[in-house]
Amino acid sequence: MSKTYAIAAGSVVVALLGGAFLATQFGGSDDVFANCRASQSAGGAIGGPFELVDENGVTVTDTDVITGPTLIYFGYTFCPDVCPLDNMRNAQAVDILDAQGVEVKPVFISIDPERDTVDVVRDFTDNFHDRMLGLTGSPEQVRAASQAYRTYYAKQDSEDEFYLVDHTTMSYLVFPEQGFQEFYRRDVTPEQMAESLSCFIDAAG
């Protein structure tokens, strides 16, 4: 992990916890998800409108994508280890909930539109879950979606097409009505994630 990435990722976490503190102080008593939270995040200024292109080449918006409990991950298909492991974890958590009759939509948003075409993204998501939705878009569309979710990414210097991209590695739980509610770090297991997701979905009614 580069020094720049570590600093940026740390800033994101600090901002999240700061927002959580304010939400707890001024609106926590109305938080129906309070008993489900592990990260101490309380929604706030994360998430928002976006327009991207899905894995079938169709332009979609956030309202098209987030139609129920949705687990969003920002990454890229050329990622050597982190993205495949994180998306496999997310898919396993979704499978655990499927077995319980609880449905969560896993979503992968590419932050590498230069290489991640519609076909490439579709092949990537098909490796993890038949319901995982892959999204890409123009550099401007991707940047706007990333900014809405306060994620960080930066292409490393390279003289060829085999470059790497530093990026935020958290997964985000979003509801169509309540918006963003929780984020999951890389050390959360599929079982822990499934238990947490189930709690939020039950609380949402």
Backbone hydrogen bonds in HBPLUS format (Angstrom, degrees):
<---DONOR---> <-ACCEPTOR-->    atom                        ^
c    i                          cat <-CA-CA->   ^        H-A-AA   ^      H-
h    n   atom  resd res      DA  || num        DHA   H-A  angle D-A-AA Bond
n    s   type  num  typ     dist DA aas  dist angle  dist       angle   num
A0006-ALA N   A0002-SER O   2.96 MM   4  6.26 161.7  2.00 152.2 157.2     1
A0007-ILE N   A0003-LYS O   3.01 MM   4  6.25 161.4  2.05 152.7 156.8     2
A0008-ALA N   A0004-THR O   2.99 MM   4  6.20 164.4  2.01 150.5 155.0     3
A0009-ALA N   A0005-TYR O   2.78 MM   4  5.92 166.9  1.80 158.6 162.3     4
A0010-GLY N   A0006-ALA O   2.96 MM   4  6.03 155.3  2.02 141.6 148.9     5
A0011-SER N   A0007-ILE O   2.98 MM   4  6.22 147.9  2.08 143.7 152.5     6
A0012-VAL N   A0008-ALA O   3.07 MM   4  6.41 149.0  2.17 146.4 154.2     7
A0013-VAL N   A0009-ALA O   3.16 MM   4  6.51 160.7  2.20 150.9 154.6     8
A0014-VAL N   A0010-GLY O   2.97 MM   4  6.22 163.7  2.00 151.6 156.2     9
A0015-ALA N   A0011-SER O   2.92 MM   4  6.10 159.0  1.97 147.1 152.8    10
A0016-LEU N   A0012-VAL O   2.92 MM   4  6.20 155.0  1.98 149.5 156.6    11
A0017-LEU N   A0013-VAL O   2.93 MM   4  6.21 165.2  1.96 156.6 159.6    12
A0018-GLY N   A0014-VAL O   2.87 MM   4  6.06 150.8  1.96 146.8 155.6    13
A0019-GLY N   A0015-ALA O   2.97 MM   4  6.19 157.8  2.02 147.2 152.6    14
A0020-ALA N   A0016-LEU O   2.88 MM   4  6.14 148.2  1.98 144.4 154.3    15
A0021-PHE N   A0017-LEU O   2.95 MM   4  6.18 152.5  2.03 145.0 151.0    16
A0022-LEU N   A0018-GLY O   3.19 MM   4  6.51 163.6  2.21 150.0 152.9    17
A0023-ALA N   A0019-GLY O   2.96 MM   4  6.13 161.3  1.99 148.4 154.0    18
A0024-THR N   A0020-ALA O   2.87 MM   4  6.02 152.9  1.94 147.8 155.2    19
A0025-GLN N   A0021-PHE O   2.93 MM   4  6.15 155.5  1.99 149.3 156.0    20
A0026-PHE N   A0022-LEU O   2.92 MM   4  6.03 157.2  1.97 152.1 157.5    21
A0027-GLY N   A0023-ALA O   2.73 MM   4  5.14 138.9  1.89 137.1 144.2    22
A0028-GLY N   A0023-ALA O   2.79 MM   5  5.73  98.8  2.46 146.0 153.2    23
A0030-ASP N   A0027-GLY O   3.24 MM   3  5.92 157.8  2.29 118.8 124.3    24
A0031-ASP N   A0028-GLY O   3.01 MM   3  5.16 164.7  2.03 116.2 118.3    25
A0034-ALA N   A0031-ASP O   3.25 MM   3  5.42 167.8  2.26 112.8 113.9    26
A0036-CYS N   A0033-PHE O   2.88 MM   3  5.39 155.6  1.94 119.7 127.9    27
A0047-GLY N   A0148-ALA O   2.74 MM 101  4.95 145.5  1.85 128.8 132.5    28
A0062-ASP N   A0050-PHE O   3.09 MM  12  5.36 127.6  2.37 146.2 145.6    29
A0052-LEU N   A0060-VAL O   2.90 MM   8  5.52 152.8  1.97 154.6 163.0    30
A0060-VAL N   A0052-LEU O   2.78 MM   8  5.52 161.9  1.82 152.7 159.0    31
A0053-VAL N   A0136-THR O   2.81 MM  83  5.25 174.3  1.81 140.3 141.1    32
A0136-THR N   A0053-VAL O   2.86 MM  83  5.25 164.4  1.88 152.8 157.4    33
A0054-ASP N   A0058-VAL O   2.81 MM   4  5.37 169.4  1.82 151.2 149.5    34
A0057-GLY N   A0054-ASP O   2.91 MM   3  5.40 163.3  1.94 122.5 124.6    35
A0064-ASP N   A0061-THR O   3.02 MM   3  5.24 133.2  2.24 102.6 115.4    36
A0065-VAL N   A0061-THR O   3.14 MM   4  6.47 147.4  2.25 148.3 157.8    37
A0066-ILE N   A0062-ASP O   2.80 MM   4  5.78 173.4  1.81 156.8 158.9    38
A0067-THR N   A0065-VAL O   3.15 MM   2  5.88 124.5  2.47 106.2  91.1    39
A0105-LYS N   A0069-PRO O   2.94 MM  36  6.36 167.3  1.96 156.7 156.4    40
A0070-THR N   A0174-VAL O   2.88 MM 104  5.19 157.6  1.93 156.8 163.0    41
A0174-VAL N   A0070-THR O   2.84 MM 104  5.19 160.5  1.88 152.9 159.3    42
A0071-LEU N   A0105-LYS O   2.80 MM  34  6.04 165.6  1.82 153.4 157.3    43
A0107-VAL N   A0071-LEU O   2.75 MM  36  5.90 160.3  1.79 169.4 163.4    44
A0072-ILE N   A0172-TYR O   2.80 MM 100  4.98 164.9  1.82 145.2 147.6    45
A0172-TYR N   A0072-ILE O   2.81 MM 100  4.98 161.1  1.84 142.7 149.2    46
A0073-TYR N   A0107-VAL O   2.94 MM  34  6.22 144.0  2.08 145.8 156.8    47
A0109-ILE N   A0073-TYR O   2.80 MM  36  6.08 170.6  1.81 163.0 165.6    48
A0075-GLY N   A0109-ILE O   3.00 MM  34  6.29 155.0  2.07 147.3 154.9    49
A0111-ILE N   A0075-GLY O   2.76 MM  36  5.63 144.3  1.89 151.9 159.4    50
A0079-CYS N   A0076-TYR O   3.27 MM   3  5.62 161.4  2.30 110.8 116.0    51
A0085-LEU N   A0081-ASP O   3.14 MM   4  6.20 165.4  2.17 155.1 159.5    52
A0086-ASP N   A0082-VAL O   2.88 MM   4  6.05 164.8  1.91 158.9 163.8    53
A0087-ASN N   A0083-CYS O   2.90 MM   4  5.97 167.8  1.92 155.7 159.1    54
A0088-MET N   A0084-PRO O   2.94 MM   4  5.99 148.7  2.04 141.5 150.2    55
A0089-ARG N   A0085-LEU O   2.95 MM   4  6.16 156.8  2.01 145.9 152.1    56
A0090-ASN N   A0086-ASP O   2.95 MM   4  6.24 158.9  1.99 147.4 153.1    57
A0091-ALA N   A0087-ASN O   2.91 MM   4  6.08 156.0  1.97 141.8 148.4    58
A0092-GLN N   A0088-MET O   2.89 MM   4  6.11 153.4  1.96 148.9 156.1    59
A0093-ALA N   A0089-ARG O   2.99 MM   4  6.28 155.8  2.05 150.3 156.5    60
A0094-VAL N   A0090-ASN O   3.01 MM   4  6.27 155.8  2.07 146.7 153.3    61
A0095-ASP N   A0091-ALA O   2.92 MM   4  6.18 150.9  2.00 144.9 153.0    62
A0096-ILE N   A0092-GLN O   2.99 MM   4  6.28 153.2  2.07 147.0 153.6    63
A0097-LEU N   A0093-ALA O   3.13 MM   4  6.44 157.2  2.19 147.3 152.7    64
A0098-ASP N   A0094-VAL O   2.80 MM   4  6.07 149.2  1.89 146.5 156.4    65
A0099-ALA N   A0095-ASP O   3.09 MM   4  6.34 153.9  2.16 148.1 153.0    66
A0100-GLN N   A0097-LEU O   2.88 MM   3  4.96 139.7  2.04 100.1 112.8    67
A0102-VAL N   A0097-LEU O   2.87 MM   5  4.99 167.2  1.89 145.3 141.0    68
A0101-GLY N   A0098-ASP O   2.99 MM   3  5.03 161.7  2.02 106.6 111.7    69
A0133-LEU N   A0106-PRO O   2.90 MM  27  6.40 154.9  1.97 156.7 157.9    70
A0108-PHE N   A0133-LEU O   2.82 MM  25  6.12 165.3  1.84 158.2 161.2    71
A0135-LEU N   A0108-PHE O   2.81 MM  27  6.14 150.3  1.90 165.6 170.6    72
A0110-SER N   A0135-LEU O   2.92 MM  25  6.22 172.6  1.93 167.6 166.2    73
A0115-ARG N   A0112-ASP O   3.15 MM   3  5.99 141.8  2.30 124.0 130.0    74
A0116-ASP N   A0112-ASP O   2.88 MM   4  5.80 166.9  1.90 160.1 161.5    75
A0117-THR N   A0115-ARG O   2.98 MM   2  5.95 123.9  2.31 112.3  96.3    76
A0121-VAL N   A0117-THR O   2.96 MM   4  6.14 166.8  1.98 157.7 160.8    77
A0122-ARG N   A0118-VAL O   2.98 MM   4  6.16 158.5  2.03 149.5 155.7    78
A0123-ASP N   A0119-ASP O   3.02 MM   4  6.23 162.5  2.05 149.7 153.8    79
A0124-PHE N   A0120-VAL O   3.05 MM   4  6.24 151.2  2.13 143.8 152.0    80
A0125-THR N   A0121-VAL O   2.98 MM   4  6.24 170.7  1.99 159.5 159.8    81
A0126-ASP N   A0122-ARG O   3.02 MM   4  6.08 154.0  2.09 147.9 155.2    82
A0127-ASN N   A0124-PHE O   3.15 MM   3  5.55 148.7  2.25 106.9 115.8    83
A0128-PHE N   A0125-THR O   3.01 MM   3  5.48 159.5  2.05 114.0 120.4    84
A0129-HIS N   A0125-THR O   3.25 MM   4  6.51 168.2  2.27 173.9 172.6    85
A0132-MET N   A0129-HIS O   3.13 MM   3  5.18 159.3  2.17 103.8 110.3    86
A0142-VAL N   A0138-SER O   2.93 MM   4  6.18 168.9  1.95 165.5 167.9    87
A0143-ARG N   A0139-PRO O   2.97 MM   4  6.01 158.9  2.01 141.8 148.1    88
A0144-ALA N   A0140-GLU O   3.04 MM   4  6.19 156.5  2.10 143.9 149.8    89
A0145-ALA N   A0141-GLN O   3.07 MM   4  6.34 157.6  2.12 148.4 153.9    90
A0146-SER N   A0142-VAL O   2.95 MM   4  6.15 162.7  1.98 153.2 158.1    91
A0147-GLN N   A0143-ARG O   2.90 MM   4  6.08 157.8  1.95 147.6 153.9    92
A0148-ALA N   A0144-ALA O   2.99 MM   4  6.17 148.2  2.09 141.4 149.9    93
A0149-TYR N   A0145-ALA O   3.25 MM   4  6.55 145.7  2.37 143.1 150.8    94
A0151-THR N   A0146-SER O   2.97 MM   5  5.21 166.4  1.99 149.1 148.6    95
A0150-ARG N   A0147-GLN O   3.14 MM   3  4.80 161.5  2.18  98.8 103.6    96
A0168-THR N   A0152-TYR O   2.84 MM  16  5.28 140.4  2.00 153.9 152.9    97
A0154-ALA N   A0166-ASP O   2.83 MM  12  5.20 146.8  1.94 144.4 149.8    98
A0166-ASP N   A0154-ALA O   2.91 MM  12  5.20 147.3  2.02 160.9 150.7    99
A0156-GLN N   A0164-LEU O   2.89 MM   8  5.59 173.4  1.89 160.6 160.7   100
A0171-SER N   A0184-TYR O   3.04 MM  13  5.09 158.6  2.09 138.6 145.0   101
A0184-TYR N   A0171-SER O   2.79 MM  13  5.09 149.7  1.88 144.2 153.2   102
A0173-LEU N   A0182-GLU O   2.81 MM   9  5.19 173.1  1.82 156.6 158.8   103
A0181-GLN N   A0173-LEU O   2.91 MM   8  5.79 160.2  1.95 166.2 164.1   104
A0175-PHE N   A0179-GLY O   2.94 MM   4  4.75 159.3  1.99 115.1 120.6   105
A0179-GLY N   A0175-PHE O   2.92 MM   4  4.75 137.1  2.10 122.9 129.3   106
A0188-VAL N   A0185-ARG O   3.35 MM   3  5.93 169.1  2.36 116.9 119.4   107
A0193-MET N   A0189-THR O   2.89 MM   4  6.08 163.5  1.92 155.5 160.4   108
A0194-ALA N   A0190-PRO O   2.87 MM   4  6.03 162.6  1.91 148.3 153.2   109
A0195-GLU N   A0191-GLU O   3.01 MM   4  6.18 159.5  2.05 146.0 151.4   110
A0196-SER N   A0192-GLN O   2.99 MM   4  6.20 159.7  2.04 147.9 153.4   111
A0197-LEU N   A0193-MET O   2.81 MM   4  6.02 170.1  1.82 159.8 162.5   112
A0198-SER N   A0194-ALA O   2.95 MM   4  6.03 160.0  1.99 147.0 152.4   113
A0199-CYS N   A0195-GLU O   3.12 MM   4  6.34 151.4  2.20 141.5 148.7   114
A0200-PHE N   A0196-SER O   3.07 MM   4  6.43 160.8  2.11 156.0 160.2   115
A0201-ILE N   A0197-LEU O   2.92 MM   4  6.15 161.1  1.96 153.6 159.1   116
A0202-ASP N   A0198-SER O   2.93 MM   4  6.07 159.0  1.97 148.3 153.9   117
A0203-ALA N   A0199-CYS O   2.98 MM   4  6.16 158.9  2.03 147.0 153.1   118
A0204-ALA N   A0200-PHE O   2.90 MM   4  6.10 142.1  2.05 143.2 153.7   119
A0205-GLY N   A0202-ASP O   3.08 MM   3  5.29 145.1  2.21 100.5 111.0   120
